């Protein structure tokens, strides 16, 4: 069935009832509402289902079926939403910092939104340690959001680098350069990430969502809840516990 995008339904999905005029405040509030209410998850990739980046399919999955998604799905839908509301959006590909040692290929989607003379990095689909709110695209400035600290630095080879403060030191999350990418670029990267044997996403189930004080993550059967300085870990021992955790923490109901 052809699914027509419904902005009202999307805003309800992310529990947003604020204004939609083009402004930094609107961008910040929409971004935060999306990250807080739509989980990062890779279940379809893990189950070897094809990942469609068509807006109708993303709308059905994330809004109608109340699922989450990974970067190409989440940022693809968010880019469409922002553009529909009148924001100036550039879609880019980023290189994720892997194994604490190197940048990988261009396999992560991010957005740059221009408002006035400012540019904002937006990313509702990174998952672990990812942004909760937009980040001003300005090198060398430490920016805090919900107890998390980020900064952007410049790398002569890779361009902009997003860094996250962890245990008192900044470490890279990913790097990107400013030239726009196009649908075919994302199709190629999406296919690689969702099918290549070396992709982490086909090897383990990942669900994660930020909260106002931390983050909830379910990695296979290991549930980790971070709240402020406290961290609790629980091993889920059967499918019933898994299903209950998915519903309680991520709002996902998996039918038999």
Helices and strands as residue ranges (DSSP letters): H 7-13, H 24-37, E 40-41, H 43-46, H 55-58, I 59-64, H 71-84, E 88-98, E 102-115, E 118-122, E 135-136, E 143-145, E 148-155, E 159-166, E 169-176, H 183-195, G 200-202, E 206-210, E 214-219, E 222-227, E 230-235, H 239-250
